[in-house]
Amino acid sequence: MNRIIQWLPTQVDRRLRVLGWVYLAAQIFLVGTGGLVRLTSSGLGCPTWPKCTADSLVNTPEMGIHGVIEFGNRLLGVLLGLVAIAAFVAVLRMRKSRPDLFRLTLLAGLGIPAQAVIGGISVLTQLNPYVVGLHFVISVGLVGLCTAFIYRLYTVPGPRARVVPLWFLIVTHLTTVAVAVTIAVGILTTGSGPHAGDADAPRNGLDSEFLQHVHSWPAYLTVALTLVLVVGAVSLRLPVRRWVILLLAVELAQTAVGLIQANLGLPAILVGIHMVLACVLASAMTAVVLNLKQPVAVAAPPAPRTTADSMTR
């Protein structure tokens, strides 16, 4: 045990940064596999929870491919939990010097069992669309936490100061709100559409075609606001410019997929890509917000001048 404790890092190193990227990738990947469960009508492949059936913890051959997909997704959730534990343990020796990393891994780690419980409730409620939507909302939040964790791994601790003009800060936060509304309406739209996760799963009863139009309004506003951010960041050469360019690229990809899927009748593969890109969008937006401030450089006090220094001046 002492050897393990001694092996844990006391400062941010390559191991922690690799773990941070794995953590974020795993969060987004699990959203993708969760989408696969839904889009293949495997949401009730395991008809109960926490067991797969009343008599078996795992899926059985009689359950077919739907049981394999659903139980496989549950196993990946367990693996994500192990990654969360690894990240939390990895920063334990740094909890006093880097409390920010400790708090982020703790919050993200607590989100994993919360997700498991909500996923279980969604199964027990026969895939209630609002419970399934809450499941996705928490996934987006966990992606944001993992993004913040990576950001903190690459910055020094201490006070931070704003490095953008006030107008840029305001537009960024307006863009954040637009992104949040876009994702929220997208969840409602999906809850009214054909991909319920099971043929007998309930829908939310809202007009799917109308919601698709409503969903596009905040999406277009998001793109417009981001264009303002890109122009401002590039013209003023702000440190955040590469992140707003990345944000715009993700939004354009997301918009393109959304338009194509709507015109093709919501094919499952494009809906799945749209779900994953929503999490990538949340991550990129989080990165932009975090980079509005940078650590304050503490200037070292000038060295006292000596007599020899005075004579040479």
Helices and strands as residue ranges (DSSP letters): H 2-7, H 14-39, G 61-63, H 64-90, G 92-94, H 99-124, H 129-153, E 160-162, H 166-192, H 208-235, H 241-263, H 268-290, E 293-295, H 307-312
